[in-house]
Amino acid sequence: MTCKPDGTYTSVCPRDCFGGCTLKVTIEDGKIVKVAGNKSNTNSDGYLCSKGASYHKRLYHPDRITFPMLKEKNTGEFSRISWDEALDIIARKLTDSVRDCGAESIMYMMGYGHMGKLNDYAKSFWMQLGSITSCYGSLCMAAGKTAVKYTYGTVMQNHNSDLQNARLIIVWGSNPANTNIHRMRNIKAAVKKGAKLIVIDPRVSETMIEGAVRIHPRGGTDGLLAMGIAKIMIDRNICNHDFIHKHVLGFEEYCERLKEYDLDEISAKTGIALEQINEVVDHIEENPVYAFITGSGKSRYSNGGQTERCVCILPALTGSIGVSGGGFYFSDDQNPRISWKNLPVKGYEINENIHVGKVAEALEDESSRIRLLWIEKANPLVSSPDITGMKKVMDKIDFIVTVEHFMTDTALDSDLVLPAAMFSEKDDIFSIYGDSYIQLMPKLVEPQGECKSEPEIYRLLGEKLGFDLAYLPVIDEDAINRLIKDNNINTTYEELKEKPYLYEGYNEIAYEDLVFDTPSGKIEIFSEQMKNWGKDPLPDYCESVESRYSKPELYSKYPLQLFSSHAPGMINSQFKEMKLSVKNSVPKVQVNSMDAEKRDIANGDLVGIYNDRGVIEMIADVGDMVREGEVHIYAGWGDGTGASVNVLIPGRKTDIGDATAYHDCLVEIGKV
């Protein structure tokens, strides 16, 4: 039975992505048969990646979980049970845990496999149960975002289409060819018009198109390279001192700081010749107004926040802020924040006291008191650091419930797996970090099999436990309209069915009024807010905590620096089942040809990548795609492949922002 008559409907991609693509979804004979781009969004502009275009196939994929599945303890095999049985089991387990060990013995983990604003509906359930345990922090871009916020006040960017007005584009620590196709097509259009492209990345990324200037710093030294660029710019007197005087705080202090750094040492530690650093400055001198795109790749080190601080101030030095053809691109927070506000008035406080990147370490000491673990929109046995430790603590927990679409590694390690409704099988509302639109994903078809949305699961479970269902409403048009009204957004469900809503205060040229929401009202090179994290108010460089310089003894044993990036054809661990990328069809490790020769490794060999934390096996991709002394693996592998990079990565926090430092990791490789 279909929810909507045959036809074409407006929707949005719900993934954790910069795109926020508006979609046209076609229904025929009660099934979704096509998903295409929709030009009503000026950012996505009718374009769509292969993942979005495959939604109708993923929706009806034969491997999808469509019934509740309970694991038999003795055999480890899953068998189908009814929803009544599943809900009764969960209600009993929750009640017993609260009675015997207190609500803190229950842990709730939610990831961002789905980015809808109804994600926090869950709180209306858990706050009625008790003071359960949960997580804080970020697995993603919080270090960089905190740095940008402290520097500029509000995190915002020019519209992607304005890239076509740039004469120079610098992309640093970002790979929009894989992660932001709308930005990439505008970069290509600008280059076609004659713009110069500089890409700064430890490896040869897909963004390094023909003609691009390629800069490959040693991983974790991006901040030092940025300080070198700033030092040369100041020495060569190519800064916009009028702009700096009016709109920048801390320039003089930063000039003094830079005097402490020697350019030859910067060159040696970053691995970038002074000639190359000067070449970047030459291009900036020729085009002082330039588009500066920075991503979270460089901020996923333990020094990631200060790294982003060093990098993000560069366009301010030439006044390339608040102008067309220039600007600073990281993410966009111009639209109002939307949150679920229908929370229990007298609800319990949720104890968010475990960092999301250090769950294994935290539960190693506390696993005896965590009796029940609930996981939704997440796959921690693939995407979290320290997978070996994570599995060890999960195996000690009495009962694990996972809400999922497919039998992931995490689902397989659970006791009860609940089938989740997917794209177009439920209503939700979205505002993504890549643009300032607010969009509706309407329920268009009935869920496959017995799949249910998370709000429906919580409401049914709330009925079993006698909770106040006024806080667990049925999600329909009325509920979405209430959410919109509660957040003072000037639109309605009915209007969003036709097209996305663009916030009235949106400005295509970020900071055009040169007003900065910082304590001083200026761009803050010197930021007192950094003291909140015990860090220097000035941008500074410190070596990442696991590198050749910070851990020389460990480096002598594991002399290769490992880093990962988002894979083509996947979003973290999602979409593997769709096999969308020939390039990323099997797990591979990129190895420099010099490192491979030293280890007698040939292209295509099966190799082990290992350190004291574990070992994974994959195919060697030998060449010059990475620097000597470094190896690169696309993230997201796992789920039966045994090749998740996170086996090798410890749980660490970044210097600011409570993000996760995935890239501080030394390894060795060898033929299997």
RAQUITA-V126159 format. One record per residue. RES is the residue in one letter. SS is DSSP state (A for helix, B for strand, O for the rest). PHI is phi in whole degrees, -180 to 180 (NA if undefined). NEAR is the number of other C-alpha atoms within 10 Angstrom. Layout:
BEGIN
{{RES	SS	PHI	NEAR} {RES	SS	PHI	NEAR}}
END
This chain:
BEGIN
{{M	O	NA	10} {T	B	-98	17} {C	O	-77	16} {K	O	-123	16} {P	O	-66	14} {D	O	-56	15} {G	B	156	13} {T	B	-118	18} {Y	B	-128	19} {T	B	-84	24} {S	B	-149	30} {V	B	-148	27} {C	O	-73	28} {P	O	-94	27} {R	O	-81	21} {D	O	-79	18} {C	O	-157	18} {F	O	-69	20} {G	O	-66	24} {G	O	55	28} {C	O	-66	33} {T	B	-78	31} {L	B	-122	28} {K	B	-114	20} {V	B	-111	23} {T	B	-105	19} {I	B	-112	21} {E	B	-135	13} {D	O	51	11} {G	O	81	17} {K	B	-129	20} {I	B	-76	22} {V	B	-115	14} {K	B	-157	16} {V	B	-128	23} {A	B	-134	22} {G	B	-71	23} {N	O	-132	22} {K	O	-78	16} {S	O	-73	18} {N	O	-108	21} {T	O	-72	18} {N	O	-82	21} {S	O	-76	24} {D	O	54	16} {G	O	88	17} {Y	O	-92	20} {L	O	-156	21} {C	O	-83	18} {S	A	-64	13} {K	A	-67	21} {G	A	-62	20} {A	A	-70	18} {S	O	-98	17} {Y	A	-56	23} {H	A	-65	19} {K	A	-77	15} {R	A	-68	19} {L	A	-59	19} {Y	O	-109	12} {H	O	-64	14} {P	O	-65	10} {D	O	-89	11} {R	O	-66	19} {I	O	-79	22} {T	O	-126	21} {F	O	-140	20} {P	O	-61	24} {M	B	-128	22} {L	B	-110	22} {K	B	-86	17} {E	O	-80	12} {K	O	-58	9} {N	O	-73	6} {T	O	-101	7} {G	O	77	13} {E	O	-88	12} {F	B	-96	17} {S	B	-137	12} {R	B	-72	14} {I	O	-131	13} {S	O	-82	13} {W	A	-65	19} {D	A	-59	13} {E	A	-63	12} {A	A	-62	20} {L	A	-66	21} {D	A	-63	15} {I	A	-62	14} {I	A	-64	20} {A	A	-59	17} {R	A	-66	13} {K	A	-64	17} {L	A	-64	21} {T	A	-61	15} {D	A	-63	14} {S	A	-65	20} {V	A	-63	19} {R	A	-66	10} {D	A	-86	10} {C	A	-131	13} {G	O	89	18} {A	A	-63	25} {E	A	-67	19} {S	A	-81	22} {I	B	-108	27} {M	B	-120	24} {Y	B	-114	20} {M	B	-120	19} {M	B	-123	20} {G	O	-103	18} {Y	O	-125	16} {G	O	-68	19} {H	O	-142	21} {M	O	-102	20} {G	O	-67	23} {K	A	-75	18} {L	A	-85	20} {N	A	-55	20} {D	A	-81	16} {Y	A	-52	22} {A	A	-55	19} {K	A	-63	23} {S	A	-67	28} {F	A	-84	23} {W	A	-65	24} {M	A	-70	18} {Q	A	-88	22} {L	A	-84	21} {G	O	156	18} {S	O	-82	21} {I	O	-72	22} {T	B	-95	21} {S	B	-150	21} {C	B	-115	19} {Y	B	-128	15} {G	O	90	19} {S	O	-140	19} {L	O	-90	22} {C	O	-123	18} {M	O	-102	22} {A	A	-67	22} {A	A	-64	34} {G	A	-65	30} {K	A	-66	24} {T	A	-63	23} {A	A	-61	28} {V	A	-65	25} {K	A	-63	20} {Y	A	-65	24} {T	A	-85	28} {Y	A	-109	24} {G	O	94	20} {T	O	-113	20} {V	O	-87	24} {M	O	-152	28} {Q	O	-150	26} {N	O	-63	27} {H	O	-60	22} {N	A	-55	21} {S	A	-65	19} {D	A	-70	20} {L	A	-57	30} {Q	A	-71	23} {N	A	-95	19} {A	O	-84	24} {R	O	-97	22} {L	B	-139	25} {I	B	-126	29} {I	B	-113	21} {V	B	-111	21} {W	B	-129	22} {G	O	67	23} {S	O	-138	22} {N	O	-131	26} {P	A	-59	21} {A	A	-59	19} {N	A	-103	19} {T	A	-115	21} {N	O	-155	18} {I	A	-64	18} {H	A	-73	25} {R	A	-67	25} {M	A	-66	18} {R	A	-68	18} {N	A	-74	17} {I	A	-62	29} {K	A	-61	18} {A	A	-64	16} {A	A	-66	23} {V	A	-62	22} {K	A	-62	11} {K	O	-81	13} {G	O	116	13} {A	O	-68	20} {K	B	-88	20} {L	B	-117	25} {I	B	-117	22} {V	B	-121	23} {I	B	-112	24} {D	O	-161	24} {P	O	-62	26} {R	B	-122	22} {V	O	-79	17} {S	O	-89	20} {E	O	-66	11} {T	O	-77	22} {M	O	-79	20} {I	O	-74	17} {E	O	-56	8} {G	O	94	10} {A	O	-72	17} {V	B	-77	16} {R	B	-109	19} {I	B	-120	21} {H	O	-121	17} {P	O	-74	21} {R	O	-61	22} {G	O	-55	24} {G	O	89	30} {T	O	-107	23} {D	A	-58	28} {G	A	-62	27} {L	A	-65	27} {L	A	-62	25} {A	A	-63	22} {M	A	-66	25} {G	A	-63	26} {I	A	-63	24} {A	A	-63	24} {K	A	-61	21} {I	A	-67	19} {M	A	-59	21} {I	A	-70	15} {D	A	-62	11} {R	O	-90	11} {N	O	56	11} {I	O	-110	18} {C	O	-82	21} {N	O	-91	15} {H	A	-70	15} {D	A	-65	11} {F	A	-62	15} {I	A	-61	19} {H	A	-59	13} {K	A	-82	11} {H	A	-129	18} {V	B	-126	25} {L	B	-108	19} {G	O	99	17} {F	A	-64	18} {E	A	-62	13} {E	A	-63	12} {Y	A	-69	18} {C	A	-59	14} {E	A	-66	10} {R	A	-60	15} {L	A	-65	18} {K	O	-65	10} {E	O	-76	8} {Y	O	-108	15} {D	O	-97	11} {L	A	-63	21} {D	A	-65	12} {E	A	-70	12} {I	A	-59	21} {S	A	-61	19} {A	A	-66	12} {K	A	-75	16} {T	A	-83	19} {G	O	80	17} {I	O	-111	17} {A	O	-63	16} {L	A	-58	17} {E	A	-61	10} {Q	A	-70	14} {I	A	-62	19} {N	A	-66	15} {E	A	-63	14} {V	A	-61	17} {V	A	-64	21} {D	A	-56	15} {H	A	-66	18} {I	A	-67	22} {E	A	-63	16} {E	A	-71	12} {N	O	-132	18} {P	O	-64	22} {V	O	-95	23} {Y	O	-145	29} {A	B	-86	30} {F	B	-119	26} {I	B	-107	24} {T	B	-127	24} {G	O	-124	21} {S	O	-89	22} {G	A	-57	25} {K	A	-79	30} {S	A	-97	34} {R	O	-96	32} {Y	O	-107	31} {S	O	-63	27} {N	O	-100	27} {G	A	-63	35} {G	A	-68	33} {Q	A	-67	31} {T	A	-59	30} {E	A	-65	28} {R	A	-61	31} {C	A	-61	25} {V	A	-77	27} {C	A	-72	26} {I	O	-80	22} {L	A	-55	21} {P	A	-65	21} {A	A	-68	24} {L	A	-67	20} {T	O	-109	22} {G	O	72	22} {S	O	-89	22} {I	O	-129	27} {G	O	77	20} {V	O	-132	21} {S	O	-70	21} {G	O	81	23} {G	O	-124	29} {G	O	94	30} {F	B	-117	28} {Y	B	-110	23} {F	O	-133	24} {S	O	-156	22} {D	O	-131	19} {D	O	-118	18} {Q	O	-73	20} {N	O	-77	21} {P	O	-64	15} {R	O	-74	12} {I	O	-107	19} {S	O	-142	16} {W	O	-75	18} {K	O	-108	15} {N	O	-83	17} {L	O	-101	19} {P	O	-56	17} {V	O	-60	10} {K	O	-110	8} {G	O	-74	16} {Y	O	-74	17} {E	O	-82	15} {I	O	-84	20} {N	B	-84	17} {E	B	-88	16} {N	B	-120	12} {I	B	-123	18} {H	B	-67	22} {V	O	-63	27} {G	O	-91	29} {K	O	-128	21} {V	A	-62	22} {A	A	-60	27} {E	A	-64	19} {A	A	-65	17} {L	A	-78	20} {E	A	-60	15} {D	A	-91	10} {E	A	-115	13} {S	O	-62	20} {S	O	-67	13} {R	O	-97	17} {I	O	-87	24} {R	O	-97	26} {L	B	-133	23} {L	B	-119	22} {W	B	-111	18} {I	B	-125	21} {E	B	-144	22} {K	O	56	19} {A	O	-149	23} {N	O	-137	26} {P	A	-61	27} {L	A	-80	25} {V	A	-125	27} {S	A	-99	23} {S	O	-88	25} {P	O	-66	28} {D	O	54	27} {I	A	-62	25} {T	A	-60	17} {G	A	-66	21} {M	A	-64	23} {K	A	-65	16} {K	A	-62	14} {V	A	-75	21} {M	A	-64	23} {D	O	-67	14} {K	O	-92	14} {I	O	-80	20} {D	O	-60	17} {F	B	-150	19} {I	B	-125	22} {V	B	-110	22} {T	B	-125	26} {V	B	-101	27} {E	B	-149	26} {H	O	-98	23} {F	O	-134	21} {M	O	-79	18} {T	O	-74	21} {D	A	-57	18} {T	A	-66	24} {A	A	-62	26} {L	A	-64	19} {D	O	-91	19} {S	O	-95	27} {D	O	-96	21} {L	B	-140	26} {V	B	-116	28} {L	B	-104	27} {P	B	-78	28} {A	B	-95	29} {A	O	-64	24} {M	O	-121	22} {F	O	-43	24} {S	O	70	24} {E	O	-101	22} {K	O	-156	23} {D	O	-86	20} {D	B	-163	26} {I	B	-129	24} {F	B	-137	22} {S	O	-139	24} {I	O	-98	27} {Y	O	-87	20} {G	O	-96	25} {D	O	-153	27} {S	O	-114	27} {Y	B	-86	24} {I	B	-113	24} {Q	B	-135	30} {L	B	-109	28} {M	B	-107	25} {P	O	-80	25} {K	O	-72	20} {L	O	-111	26} {V	B	-134	19} {E	O	-72	20} {P	O	-59	23} {Q	O	-65	18} {G	O	53	12} {E	O	-113	16} {C	O	-64	25} {K	B	-135	24} {S	O	-72	18} {E	A	-60	22} {P	A	-57	21} {E	A	-65	18} {I	A	-61	20} {Y	A	-65	22} {R	A	-65	24} {L	A	-63	18} {L	A	-70	20} {G	A	-63	22} {E	A	-62	15} {K	A	-60	15} {L	A	-96	17} {G	O	74	10} {F	O	-77	17} {D	O	-76	15} {L	A	-76	15} {A	A	-63	12} {Y	A	-92	19} {L	O	-127	25} {P	O	-73	17} {V	O	-64	14} {I	O	-89	17} {D	O	-146	15} {E	A	-58	16} {D	A	-64	13} {A	A	-66	15} {I	A	-66	21} {N	A	-64	16} {R	A	-67	17} {L	A	-60	22} {I	A	-63	20} {K	A	-66	13} {D	A	-60	14} {N	O	-103	15} {N	O	57	11} {I	O	-97	18} {N	O	-87	11} {T	O	-155	16} {T	O	-142	18} {Y	A	-55	21} {E	A	-61	11} {E	A	-69	12} {L	A	-70	18} {K	O	-63	15} {E	O	-91	14} {K	O	-163	22} {P	O	-70	23} {Y	B	-100	21} {L	B	-103	18} {Y	O	-50	16} {E	O	-60	11} {G	O	-86	10} {Y	O	-67	16} {N	O	-123	16} {E	O	-67	18} {I	O	-111	20} {A	O	-65	25} {Y	O	61	21} {E	O	-60	14} {D	O	-83	11} {L	O	56	15} {V	O	-105	16} {F	O	-122	20} {D	O	-83	17} {T	O	-109	17} {P	O	-55	13} {S	O	-90	14} {G	O	79	15} {K	O	-123	21} {I	B	-67	29} {E	B	-104	28} {I	O	-66	25} {F	O	-94	21} {S	O	-122	22} {E	A	-61	15} {Q	A	-64	19} {M	A	-62	21} {K	A	-66	11} {N	A	-59	10} {W	A	-107	12} {G	O	72	10} {K	O	-114	17} {D	O	-62	16} {P	O	-64	20} {L	O	-94	20} {P	O	-57	27} {D	O	-150	19} {Y	O	-116	22} {C	O	-134	15} {E	O	-65	18} {S	O	-63	23} {V	O	-75	17} {E	O	-133	19} {S	O	-149	23} {R	O	-63	19} {Y	O	-92	13} {S	O	-83	13} {K	O	-133	14} {P	A	-62	13} {E	A	-68	12} {L	A	-65	17} {Y	A	-63	19} {S	A	-66	12} {K	A	-93	13} {Y	O	-128	19} {P	O	-88	18} {L	B	-118	23} {Q	B	-90	24} {L	B	-101	25} {F	B	-142	25} {S	B	-130	18} {S	B	-148	19} {H	O	-66	17} {A	O	-90	19} {P	O	-66	21} {G	O	80	21} {M	O	-140	24} {I	B	-126	19} {N	O	54	20} {S	O	-96	22} {Q	B	-88	20} {F	O	79	16} {K	A	-58	19} {E	A	-64	14} {M	A	-85	16} {K	O	50	13} {L	O	-89	16} {S	O	-121	15} {V	O	-67	9} {K	O	-61	11} {N	O	-113	16} {S	O	-80	12} {V	O	-137	14} {P	O	-65	22} {K	B	-134	23} {V	B	-117	24} {Q	B	-82	23} {V	B	-127	28} {N	B	-67	21} {S	A	-61	20} {M	A	-67	16} {D	A	-66	19} {A	A	-65	21} {E	A	-62	12} {K	A	-62	8} {R	O	-107	13} {D	O	57	11} {I	O	-105	22} {A	O	-106	18} {N	O	-57	14} {G	O	94	13} {D	O	-67	17} {L	B	-81	18} {V	B	-127	20} {G	B	-104	20} {I	B	-112	25} {Y	B	-149	19} {N	B	-156	19} {D	O	-67	12} {R	O	-91	15} {G	B	159	17} {V	B	-145	19} {I	B	-131	18} {E	B	-121	22} {M	B	-162	22} {I	B	-84	18} {A	B	-79	26} {D	B	-109	24} {V	B	-90	23} {G	B	170	16} {D	O	-119	14} {M	O	-79	18} {V	B	-129	21} {R	O	-68	24} {E	O	-62	16} {G	O	92	17} {E	B	-134	23} {V	B	-131	28} {H	B	-129	23} {I	B	-133	22} {Y	B	-68	20} {A	O	-75	23} {G	O	107	25} {W	O	-71	25} {G	O	144	21} {D	O	48	22} {G	O	100	12} {T	O	-87	13} {G	O	67	16} {A	O	-124	23} {S	O	-76	28} {V	A	-60	32} {N	A	-75	26} {V	A	-61	26} {L	O	-94	23} {I	O	-106	26} {P	O	-82	24} {G	O	-83	23} {R	O	-139	24} {K	B	-96	25} {T	O	-78	24} {D	O	-66	24} {I	O	-137	25} {G	O	83	19} {D	O	55	23} {A	O	-88	30} {T	B	-111	31} {A	O	-92	29} {Y	O	-74	29} {H	O	-98	26} {D	O	-83	22} {C	O	-159	21} {L	B	-104	27} {V	B	-142	23} {E	B	-131	21} {I	B	-130	24} {G	B	-162	16} {K	B	-66	17} {V	O	-86	11}}
END
